[in-house]
Amino acid sequence: MTKLSHFDASGQAHMVDIANKDETKRTAIATGSITMSAEAFQLLEFNASRKGDVLGIARIAAIQGTKITANLIPLCHPLALTHVHVDFVKDEENHCLSIIVTTETVGKTGVEMEALSGVSAGLLTVYDMLKAIEKNMVISNIHLIQKKGGKSGEFNF
């Protein structure tokens, strides 16, 4: 059975000691989606929300979400991100918007949590900006697509 690194020998939660780890380039890509009504999707599609540019604000929220991950997730190390990229994919047929967040750093620990936090913040922002039209939007399928770098190597979903 694999030992969980965020627990010490007595079973107490702790921040992992990364002092002796090598600095490497680390990247992570995460995604998630929000499904909505045709009316809400149309407002998104034509940038017609009364609150403004939904995707522009969601992009900024996703970037901000990556930068504050250590404040949200108690045992995450604060990281100096070297790059964050945010993409959106619109699925008109299913009234679904997907967000893809890529995070990069050169450091001693990975950036998976930062990518996942960015996805979550971006999707929550879309919900917030469109909730006046629809409150039953569904945020789903948030997951890591890929990670590279570090001792554990590459992961692909």
N, C-alpha and C positions, 0 to 999 in steps of 0.2 A: 504494500500500500504506500502511495506517495505521501511524504510528509508535507504538511502545509507550512509555508515559510513565515507566515504572520503569527505563528504561535511559538512560544519558547518551550523548553523542556518540561516546564510545569503546566503547560496548557494556557498560559496567559498571553493575550494579544500583545504584540510589540511591533515596532517599525523595524523592518529588515535592515541589518547592517550591510551596507554596500561599499564600505571603505576599501576593501581589497579587490573589488571587481574592476575589470578593465573598461575603459571608456571606448565605446564603439558607436558608429552611426546606427541609430535605431529609428525605425519607421513603423507606423501602424495605420491601417485603414479600417474604418468602421462605417456601418450604414444602419439605417432604420427608415421607417416610412410612416406616413399619416394618410389615412383614407377619409374622405369627406363626401358630402353631397355634391351633386352636379352644380348647384348654385354656388356653393363655397368654392369649388374648383374653378368655376368660371371667373369669379372675382380674383382668384389667385392668378389664373391664366392671363387675364387682361389687366393685371395690376390695378384693380378698381376698388380695393378695400379702402374704407373711410380712414383707416389708421395709417395708410401710406404703403410704401413699397415692402410688401410682406417678405419677399425673398431677400431683398437687400438687408432688412433688419434681421432676418433669421440667419443670414451669413455672418453678420457681426456678432450675434448672440452665440453662434457655434464657435467662432474664434475665441470669444470671451470665455465660453464654457471650457475650452481646452486649457486656457491660462489659469483658471481658478480651481482646477481639479483637486489639488492638495488641500484646499479649503473645504471641499465637499466630501471627500473620501478620507476618513481619518488616518489611515496608515500609508497613504501615498506620499512619496517624496516630492517636494517642490522641484520642478524641472525648468530649465532654461530651454524652451522650445526654439528651434532654429527655423522652423517653417510650419505653417498650417495652411491647408488648401481645402476649400469647401465647394462641392458640386451638388447640383440638384438635378433630378431626373423626374420629368412629369409623365405620368401614365394617364392619358386623357380618357381612355376607355373605362378604366376602373376608378377614376377620380382619386388618384393616389399620387402623392409626392414622396419621393425618396431623397434622402440627403446622404452624401458620402463625404466623410471627413478624413483627411490624411494629416498625420502629425509626424514631425521629425525632430530629432535632437541628436547631439553627440554627448553621450553620458554613460553612466553606470547602471541605469535602470531603464526599462522600456516605457513606451508612450501609449500603450493600449488603453489605459484608463482615460487618458486625455482625449483620445479619438472618440471613445464611447461617451464621455461627458459632453464633447462638442456636438455629437449627434443628438443627444438628449436635449441640450439647451436649444439647438436649432429647431427641433420638432416642437418643443413646448412653446417656442416663440410663434411658430405658425399657428398653433392652437390658440394662443392668446390673441393673436391679431384677427382671427376669423371666428372666434367664439360668439360674437354678436349675431352672426348668421346661423351658426350651428354649434351646438354643444356636444353632440354625440359623435364627433370625430374620433377615430381610433388610431392611436400611436402603437406601432407594433414592430416586431422583427428587428429590434436593435441588437446588433451583434458585430463581433470582430470579423473582418474579411481576411485580413492578412497582417502579420507582423514579421519584421526582419531585424536581425542584429541581436547581440547578446549571447550568453552562454547557451540558451535553449534553441538558438538558431531561428529558422523560418517556420511560420505557421500559416497555412492557407485553409480557409473554411471550405 
